[in-house]
């Protein structure tokens, strides 16, 4: 069964709202186009 991409985007947005200072300009949870997402290490 395929996952709706809107469902994934909602979850990613909610996670970013919790971990990012500016969720619209993410530093930690980033998109890797064609692959998925990655979590960057904190400096």
Buried (B, 14 or more C-beta within 10 A) or exposed (E): EEEEEEEEEEEBEEBBEEEBEEBEEBBBBEEEEEEEEEEEEEE
